[in-house]
């Protein structure tokens, strides 16, 4: 079984604490302080998860098609405009 990185648990508990403090009407400076910690801890969590080497990534090869087969998600081709787009100059 794959375990969750410790940083994910810490940041999740911090955000739950922050929501609980804000919902309970705690001292605003305390809520702001916990929110400020989030600005530091969330990037730390992201970096920690990206560096986690416990998950092996296998190449899917031809099994992965993504959204190539969905015509409704393909980029639309825009028709060329009859006149070139230009901005009027300041004197016009």
C-alpha positions in Angstrom: 0.0 0.0 0.0 1.3 3.4 -0.9 1.6 5.8 2.0 0.9 9.5 1.9 3.8 11.8 2.2 4.0 13.4 5.6 3.9 16.9 4.1 0.4 16.2 2.7 -0.9 15.2 6.1 0.7 18.3 7.8 -0.6 20.8 5.2 -4.1 19.2 5.2 -4.3 19.4 9.0 -3.1 23.0 8.9 -5.8 24.0 6.3 -8.4 22.2 8.4 -7.2 24.1 11.5 -7.4 27.3 9.6 -10.9 26.7 8.4 -12.0 25.7 11.9 -10.4 28.8 13.5 -12.0 31.1 10.9 -15.4 29.4 11.3 -15.2 29.6 15.1 -14.5 33.3 14.9 -11.1 33.1 16.5 -8.8 36.0 16.9 -8.2 37.4 13.4 -4.4 37.7 13.8 -4.3 34.0 14.7 -6.2 33.1 11.5 -3.9 35.3 9.5 -0.9 33.7 11.0 -2.1 30.2 10.2 -2.9 31.4 6.6 0.6 32.8 6.3 2.0 29.4 7.2 0.1 28.0 4.3 1.9 30.2 1.9 5.1 28.5 3.0 3.9 25.0 3.6 1.9 24.5 0.4 4.9 25.0 -1.9 7.0 22.7 0.4 4.3 20.1 0.1 4.2 20.4 -3.7 8.0 20.0 -3.9 8.0 17.1 -1.5 5.3 15.3 -3.5 7.2 15.9 -6.8 10.4 14.5 -5.3 8.7 11.4 -3.9 10.4 8.4 -5.5 8.2 5.7 -4.0 5.8 5.7 -6.9 7.2 4.0 -10.1 6.0 5.6 -13.3 5.6 3.2 -16.2 5.5 4.2 -19.9 2.1 3.5 -21.3 3.4 3.5 -24.9 0.5 3.2 -27.4 -2.0 2.5 -24.7 -2.3 6.2 -23.9 -4.4 8.2 -26.3 -5.5 11.1 -24.1 -8.1 13.2 -25.9 -6.8 12.7 -29.4 -9.9 10.6 -30.3 -12.4 13.1 -29.1 -13.4 15.5 -32.0 -15.2 17.8 -29.6 -11.9 18.6 -27.8 -9.7 19.2 -30.9 -8.5 22.7 -31.5 -10.8 24.6 -33.8 -9.4 26.1 -37.0 -10.3 29.7 -37.2 -11.2 31.1 -40.6 -8.9 33.8 -41.8 -10.3 37.3 -41.3 -11.0 39.2 -44.5 -9.1 42.3 -43.4 -5.8 42.2 -41.5 -6.1 43.1 -37.8 -4.6 46.4 -37.1 -5.0 49.0 -34.4 -5.9 52.5 -35.4 -3.1 54.9 -34.7 -3.5 57.7 -32.2 -4.2 60.3 -34.8 -7.0 58.4 -36.5 
